[in-house]
């Protein structure tokens, strides 16, 4: 559930970002629980408060049409790390989909 006080602060921050022409990315995460018949029995949505390098690299790759570039995961490198800790890079855009 979204906190009304926090949402008022984000609203002011969004307005300031628009006035200053600064992009302020917002992210949310949602989980849903279904029963064995597929009926939704619980849904929860909240703000994600921690952007990580994967998210910034994904956003930049999409906005700048820049492919992943390096096998080293760290500052100044454009790539992504999968849940197993493997660094993904190559002549393709960064994606958050894991096969």
N, C-alpha and C positions, 0 to 999 in steps of 0.2 A: 504494500500500500504506500502511496506517495505521501510524504509529509507536507501538509499545507504550508507551514512556515518555510520549509526548504524550497518549495515550489515558488513562493513569493520572491525569495532571494534569487532564484534562477531567472524569474521573469525580469527582475531589475537588471541582472547580468546580461540577459539576451538583448534588452533594450540598449544598454551601454555598448555592447558589442556591435549592434547595428549602427549606432551613432558614430562609432570609431572605425567602422568598416573592418572589423576583426572577426574572423570566423571562430565561433565557439562551438566545437562539436559536443553533442550530447549523445549519450548512449544509455540504453535501458536493457535489462535482462528480464525474461519472463519464463516462468515454468508452469506447466499444466499437469494435472494428475487426472487420469482417466480410469474409470472402472473397467472390468473385463468385457463389458458390452460396448465400450467406446464412448460412454457418457462422461462428459467433463464433470469432475466432482470438486476440483479446486484449481484456482488460477491465481498466481501471484506475479506482480510486476513491480519493479523498483529501478531506481537509477543505478547505473554502474558508476562507482566513484573512483575507479582506478583504471586509467588508460594505460596500456602496456605498449611496448615497442611494436608488437605484432599489429595492433590497431592503428598506430600512427603510420607504420610502413604500408599497410593495406590502403589507408586513406590516400597517402601520397601517391602510391602506385596507380590508383584509379584516377585521381584528379590530374596527375601529370602525364598519364599514359606512359609510365616508365616501368620497364621490366625489372625483375629481381636481378641483382648484379654480382653478388659475392657469396662465397661459402663461409665467410667469417661472420658470426652473429655479434654485432656490437655497434657502437657509435659510428655514424658515417657510412654504414653498410645498409643496403636495401635488400632485405630478404625476410623470411618468416620462419619461425620455428614451430614444428608440429608438436602435438601432445607427447610424443615419444622423445622429444628433444632433438630431432633431426632437423637440420637447417635446410630449407627449400630455397633453391635459387635456379636461375637459368634464363633462357630467352622467352619468358612468358610473364604475364602480369601476376602480381601477388594475389592469391585467393585465400580465403579463410576456410575453404572446403577441404576436408581431408579424406582421401580415398584409401 
